[in-house]
């Protein structure tokens, strides 16, 4: 009864702006596209899709992870560090600031950050007036065939954050962060009303029969449902081949960008091959009321969660 009713209330079939007494409605968007390895082309594609999302009524638009070029982490190549740029005066971020101000939309911007001798997989949060609200650096860094990010990225040092934008307080994790329930919980505990995950994920070069797309979706749907917040995931599409030290490596990215409602239900879903713009609208006041009434934050027991601060499951009191 209660779960079905909450799901029905949460699912929105399109933006409905200006409804009297409709609560605090926010329209979110996920875009997905195939990247070339030319920065100018990809930034232009991102801008075109953000404009399309805006025309569909979106207030907050999510672009995929590291969208400026191919997903270079298939290889361990020193020359690829040349793709990194500093956070301040970053030309892509500055262009997205102008666009955000023009369209009155919020845009999280993923980029490869150079900070002195450190490098991060980062996202800058651009508010609807073009203001840069700050930086989040990817906390969890994967290392496996085709996804060798530890070669390039230091572990993020910003901690998990909630950013107060014009339309909502949002939390942004980056790709591998999306597999960790602690990331989602930490952001929502700090006030995030919507979670966003820019992503680059597809086939596994070591096993072409391995397809993680359904697992990938279900994990994030769980974050939405466990925290009673909407969630937006943006992933790239297309086949990318990168020359590595051991020959060519190819990943076929599976798209499946989606928007989930606060009970984990998928409201909008893209396919695995087409450029798409997904838009869904949520009443954040209604969701807040449901979240508080459901009791999952009331009944938390932080005093019992010390084991989460360990790697081996042994707390100091039990050792």
Secondary structure, 3 states (H helix, E strand, C coil): CHHHHHHHHHCCCCCCCCCCCCCCEEEEEEEECECCCCHHHHHHHHHHHHHHHHHCCCCEEECCCCCCCCCHHHCCCHHHHHHCECCCCCHHHHHHHHHHHHHCCEEEEEEEEEECCEEEEEEEEECCCCCEEEEEECCCCCEECCEEHHHCCCCCCCCCCCEECCCCEEEEEEHHHHHCHHHHHHHHHCCCCEEEEEECCECECCECCCCCHHHHHHHHHHHHHHHCCEEEEEECEEEEEEEECCEEEEEEEECCCEEECCCCCEEEECCCCCCEEEEEEEEHHHHHHHHHHHCCCCCCCHHHCHHHHCCCCCCCCCC
